[in-house]
Amino acid sequence: MYQSLNFFRYNFVVIGDDLSTELLGFFNNFNDVIVDNTNLGGAA
């Protein structure tokens, strides 16, 4: 997915509730990605 999307212009905003280390690592591979990983106290 990373290699496919790397050919396009995009802006991602990822809003998570305590995202896993694996997901954070995946999203950090992209340029211009904003990640808000605040623990919001959700039901999960």
C-alpha positions in Angstrom: 0.0 0.0 0.0 2.8 2.4 0.9 4.5 1.9 -2.5 1.3 2.3 -4.4 0.3 5.5 -2.7 3.8 7.0 -2.9 3.1 7.8 -6.6 0.2 10.2 -5.7 -0.1 13.5 -4.0 -2.1 13.1 -0.8 -2.6 14.5 2.7 -3.5 12.0 5.4 -4.7 12.9 8.9 -4.8 9.9 11.2 -6.7 10.3 14.4 -6.3 7.3 16.7 -7.0 6.3 20.2 -3.8 4.7 21.4 -2.6 3.3 18.1 -0.3 0.3 18.1 3.4 0.6 17.6 3.0 -1.3 14.3 0.4 1.2 12.9 2.4 4.2 14.0 5.5 2.8 12.2 3.4 2.2 9.1 2.0 5.7 9.0 5.4 7.3 9.7 6.7 5.8 6.4 4.6 8.3 4.5 5.5 11.9 3.9 3.1 14.7 5.1 1.1 12.4 7.4 -0.2 13.9 10.6 -0.8 11.4 13.4 -2.8 12.3 16.5 -2.4 9.3 18.8 -3.9 10.8 21.9 -5.4 8.2 24.3 -9.0 9.4 24.3 -10.2 6.8 26.9 -12.4 5.0 24.4 -14.1 1.6 25.0 -11.3 -0.4 23.2 
